[in-house]
Amino acid sequence: MIHQTLKPFPKDFLWGASTSAYQVEGASLEDGKGPSFQDTKELPPGTADLTVSVDHYHRYKEDIALMAEMGFKAYHFSISWSRVLPEGIGKVNPKGIEFYNNLIDECLKYDIEPIITMFHFDMPAALEEKGSWSNAESSEWFKEFAQVLFENYGDRVKYWLTINEQNMMTLVGQLIGTLRVPEATTNLTKEIYQQNHHQLVAQAKAMQLCHEMLPQAKIGPAPNIALAYPNGNRPEDIIAEQNANAIRNWLYLDMAVYGRYNNLVWAYLEAKDATPTFAPGDAEVLKAAKPDFIAFNYYTSFTVEASDGSEQIDDKFADQQSAMSEPGYYRSVQNQNLKKTEFGWEIDPVGFRATMRALYDRYQLPLLVTENGIGAYDELTADGKVHDPYRIVYLREHIAQIQKAISDGVEMLGYNPWSAIDLISTHEGIKKRYGFIYVDRDEFDLKTLKRYRKDSFYWYKKVIATNGQDLSDQF
């Protein structure tokens, strides 16, 4: 579809960027914060710990001022569960409540809309000891956490996201370090999808509660979506593509929007004797939860072909964006039409448009981009500059596809790329930088933690000021 004239971005489009609590805040055990899984996990070799991160906890005013200088209309961040509830449930930490009150108010001071993710890979360590998401009580823990957030921040926060990248915690939880497996587990797939079921129920309870407590607010899920392509025009590859999209993408959104398991995924789980057990009331809760929009993270697409199940597939070095295979259902292959980042992720701006079109066609809900970006080895020059033309190119090409999707009739709420500021990447440390703002630190040397505006900072400022109409390289 080629448009002779593109529709403009909406006047109230939420231009901004994203972070997550454990990756940006630091102050990991300060002011009454309890340890989270991220504080107690075994770190990937050669990567920084999260004790200080980039010290957003103490420097949030400076950081929000820089976001305001860029012209942000929104700031998407997460709340640390264990900073608010040190034990995960029970006693509330006043200092934790105060920090996020201050952060929200600082955003509003500059007319920046706070967009809050409730859970981003940081289960409180006290709840980890109780089984984490393997414990059927976890959905009630999450509901209690949600209630605390809604009570304290609901008067100012209009946009809520439930669980960040639940599909990645399910599909590659072992690789990104978020999966806890009980010792008695005999069927790993069943255990993983039971945990996923508990998360789906937790999400549904939070969405219901939000609508009850905050009727003016909006809430939605936040999966990582990578649209699957068939490798060729063989009918068997089309079946593989349908399998891949169902398992990686549609399961999570079909449940969030329609309150039911995707039929292809259910057949997959039946074949593996891995269908989840429903507790009394689960079906009703899942059906009753209705999201107001869909938030999603997009970095790339992936390509698959038919798999007969006989091949030996090694995905041990895969991550949340690398290609993954499921023997007998689909086999991932490299897309020869796409370039890659320095970290091996395929770059597919047109796939971004295809993803938005597919999501809107399937669910007919407004879409909010909550992550999109390029990780790179940024370098600070002697005169305090960071030249990142590769980031400008990446963002320009993806933003252009949003306008094409809008012209296709897709309802888009905003664009919040990853990340507002450099932060600690989940399993590759500070060396993999995404931010518009450079932070002066290395993996094991905190240096000055001084903030520097990258070239992309000035470029994105211009994009926002023109509401996406000027995407040229000039800034």
N, C-alpha and C positions, 0 to 999 in steps of 0.2 A: 504494500500500500504506500503510494507516493503522494504526499500532500503538496499541492501547489502553494498553499499558505498554511503555516503552522499556527495553531492556537497558542496564545500567550500562557505563561504560568499564572495560576490564580493570584489575585492581589493579596490574599492572606496566606500565601504559600509559606510553610514553616521551614525556611532555610536555617540550618544550624549544623551541629556536629555532635558526636557521641563520645562517651567514656564509660567505664564501669568502675565501681567503688574499689575493688581490690587491686585493680591495675593502676589506679591513679592517685588514690588518697594517701597511702602511707599511714602513719600513726596506727599501726596494726593492732596495738594493744593499749592505746592511750585512752584516757578519759572514760574508763569503765568498759571499753569495748571488749567483748569476749573473743577468743580465737575462733576463726572460721576454718573450714577445710583448707582454704588457701594458705593459712598460716601454719598448718601442721603437715601439709603434704610433702612428699619427697620432691625436691626441685629437679627439673631437667638439668643435666650436667652443663656447667658453664653459663648458667643464667642467674640473674639477680634475684634475691629474695624480695619480699613485699613489705619489709619493715618500714621503708621510707617511700618506695615507689618514686613518684615525682613530687611528693609532698603537697598535693592538692588540699589536703586537710588543713594545713596551716596557711596556704597561699591562695585559697579559693577566691578571695577578693581581687587579687592581682589577675588571676586567670579569667574570671568573669569579666573584668574590665577589658581584657584583651579580646574576648569573644564579642563584647559590645563594640569594640573598635572595628572588628570585622563586619559588624552589622547584623549579628545573629538575631533571628526571630525566635529561635528555640535552642535549648540545650538539653540533650538527651543524656541522662546519667542513671546509674542504679543506686539503690540504697543497700548498705551493708546490713544484712539481717542481724548479725551478731553485734553490730554497733548499737542497734536499737533494742534488741533483746539478747543480752549476753549469753543466756542459756538457751536461746531459741524460742522459748515459751516462758510465761511467768513474768518476772519482774522486768519492768521497763527501765532503760538507762537514760536518765534525764539529759546527760551530756550528749548522748547520741541523738536524742530528739532535738536538742538545741542546735547541733551542728547542721542538720538538714533543714531546720527552720531558717537558720541564717543563710544557708546556701540558696534555698528557694527565694527568700526575700531579696537576696543580692541579685538573683536573676530578674525578678520582677522590677527591681529598681531601674533596670535598663530596658524594661519592656521585653524581656526574653522569656518566652513560654517554657516553663519546666516540663519536660517529658520524662516520666519516671518508670524505669524497669524495676520490678519488685525483687526479682531473683536473677542474678547473673553469676552462676558457677560458684557460689560461696555459702554453702550450707554451714551453719554454726557447728563447731566441733562437738559441742554437747549433744547435738542431735545426730551427728555422725556416729557417736558412740551408741546411740539408740537404734542404729540401723539405717539412718538417712532415708532415702526414698524407698528402700526395701520394706520399711515399716508402714503398715497400712494406716497408722495414725498420722503419717506425714501430711496428708491432705488437711487434717484439722490443725496441725502446727502452722501450716501455710495460711490457713484461714485466719488464725489468731494474729499472725504477723500482718496480714492484709488489713485487719480491723484496726490495729494500732496505727498503720500508715494512713488509712482513710480518716480516722478520728483526728490525727494531728496535722495532716497536710491537705485534706480534702477540700478545705475552704479556699485553697489557692491553686491546686493542681488539677488541670482539666483532662490531661492525657495520661493514662496508665497502661503499662505493658506488664504482662504476667511473668512468664518464664523465658529468659533469653535462650534461644537455640536449643530448645528441648530435643529436637531431632538429632542434634549433634551429641548431646549427652547420651542419647540412646544408641546411635549408630557408631560413634567413635569415642564413647566415654572412657574406655581404657587408654586410648591414645592421648586424649587431652587431660586425663587425670581426674575426671569427675565421678567415675564409677566406683561404688563400694559393693563388693560381692560377698555375701555371707559365706562362711566357711563350709556350710553343709550343702552348698549349691551343687546339683548334679546336672541340671539342664540350664546352661548359661543363657541361652536365648530366651527361655521362659522367664528366668529371673530378670533379665534386662527389660523385657516387655511388661512384666508385672510392675517394675519400678516406673516405667513409662506410663502405665495405667494410673498409678497413684498420682503422678504429676498431672495427668489430664484431669483427674478428679479435683486435684488441688486448684488447678487453673479455673475449672468450672465454678468451684465454690467461691473463688475470689471475684470472678466476673459477676456472679449473682449478688454477692455482698456489695460490690461497688454500685450496682444498679439500685440496690435497696437504700444504701447509705448516702450515695452521691448521685442523685438522679440527673444532675446536669453534666456529670463527668462522662468521659468515654474511655473504654477499656478494650484491649485486644491482645491476641497472642503475638509472639515475636520469634518465629522460626528462622532458620537459615535456609533460603531457597536457592537451589541450583537446578535449573531446568535440564532434564536429560534429553539428548538428541540421539536418534538412531544413527548408526555408523554408515548405513547405506540404505538402499531401497528394498532390501530383502524383507519379506513379510515377517520373518522370524526376528529381525532386528527391531521392527515396530513393536512386537510383543515384548521384547526386552526393554525397550524404551518405556512402555507402559508400566512394566513391573518396577523399573527403577524410579520413575516419578511417583508411583504409589508408595513405595517403601521409604523413599527419601523425603518426599514432599507432602503428598496429599493426605497421608494418614493423619498428620498433626492438625491440618487445617480442616479436613472433613469432620474431625471430632469437635474442634473448636466451634465451627460454624453450624454443623448439622447435628452434632451430638451422637454420631455413629462411627463405627470403625469402617474404614475403607474395605470394600469386599475383596480386592486383590491381596491386601495385606492380611486380612483375616484368613484367606486361603493359604497364604504363605505360613502364617503362624500355626494353622492346623496341621500342615505338613511337617512342621518341626515340633509338634506336641507342645506348643508354646503359647497357646491362647491364654490371656490373662483371666484371673478370677475376679468376678464382680462381687463386691461387698453389697449387702442390702442397701438400697437407695442410690447406688452409683449410677445406674441407668437413668434414673429420674433427674439426678443432678446434672449429668452430662447433657441431657436433652434440654434442660431448662436454661442453660447458660448461653447467652447470645452476645457475641462480640459486636462492638460498634464499628470497628475497622480492623484491618490486618496490617500489623507492622511486620517488616521482614528485612533480613540482612542478605545482601547479594554481593558476591565477589566474582563468581564465574559460573559457567554452565559445565556440564560434563557429557561425555559421549559414550554410548554403550553399544554392544552387539550381543547377539544370541550366545547363550552359554548352555552346553549340554550337561554340565555338572561334572565332567570328567577331568577338566584341567586343574592343575595345581596353581592356586592363586595366592600370592604373597602380598598382603596389604599392611605388613607390619610397620612400614614407614609412611603410611597414609596419615593425613590429618583431616581437619574438618573441611578442607577445600580440595584436597587431592582426590583423584579418582579412586573409587572403591568398587569392589565386585561382590556379587552374591552368586556362587556356583549354582547352576541350574535355573537361574532367573535372569541374570545379565552379567556381562563381563565388560569392565571399563576399558576404554582405549584412548590413546592420545588423539586430540583433534588437530590434524595437520594444518588446518586453516587459521589457527590462533597462535599468537605470540604468548610468551610467558614472562612473569615477573622474575626478579632475581631470586625469589624463593620458590620458583617452580609452579606458581599458580597461573593457569591460563587466563588471558585477558579477553573478555568477550562483551563489549558494550552493546552490540546488537542483541545478544542473548539477554541483556537487561530489559530491553524493550519487549522481547518475546516473553520473558518472565512476568512482567507487569500485565501484558495482555492476557496471558494464561490465568493468572491469579484473578483478575477482574472478571474474565469470562466465566470462571468456575464459581466464584463466590459473590460477585456483585456487591462488594463492600469497598469503601474508600481504602487506599493504600498509603502507608507511611514507610519510607525508607529509613531504617534505623542503623544500618551499617553498609558501607561500600567504600573501598579505598585500596591503596597500594602500599604495601610494606616495602621499605627500601633502606639501604645503608646510607642515610643522609650524613653529610659532613659539614661541620661548622668551619668556615674560613677564618683566617687570622683577623679579618676586619669585622667579624661578627655576623656574617651572612650565611644563609643556607640556600643554595641554588638547587631547586628540585623541579626542573622542567618536566621530568617524567610524571610527576604527580599532577601537574597542571594538565598535561596531555590526557592522562587517565581520567581525571575528573571531568574535563571538558567533553570527552567523548561519551561519558556516561550521562552527564547532565543533558546533553543534546538528545539522547535517547528518551529521557523522561518527557521532554517536550513533544517528541514524536508520539509517545504513548498517550499523552494528554490529547493530542490531535486525533488519536485513534478512538477517543471516547473514554479512556481510563480516568477515573477520579483519583487524583493524587493530592495528598494532604501536605507532604513535605519531604525534604531531603536532608538527612543527618548522617553524613559520611563518618567513617572511622579514620582518624579520630581528631577531636578538637585540639588535643595537645599530645605530645609524645608520652607514651606510657609503657608499662611492662607487658610485652606480648605474652600470651598464655603459656607457650612452651618454647619461645625463642628469645625471650628477654628484651632488654632495651635496645639491643642492636637493630632489631627490626622495627623501624620507626614509621608511623603513619600520620603524625600530627601536622597541623598547620603551624604549630608553635614548637620550636625546638627546645628541649630541656638539656642543660649542660650537666650530663652525668654519663658514666659508663656502667658496665655490668657490676663492677665491684669498687668503683671509685665514684663517690657522690659528687665530687668536684664542687661547683658553686650552686647547682640547681637553678641557675639563672635562665630566664626565658628569652628566646630570640624569635623574631618573626621571620618565617621562611618566605621565599618568593611566592609560594602558593597562598600564604596568608593574604598578601596584597591582591593577588589575582581573585581569590574567593570573595574578598571584600567588594571588588568591582562587580562580580557576578551578582552578589546579593543586592547591591545598590541599583543594578539595572533589572532586577527581578528575572535574571536568567537570560536577558536579551543580548548581552555582550559577552560572548565566550571566547573572544580573541585572546591571543597570547599577551597582548599589551596590558600593563597594569601600572 
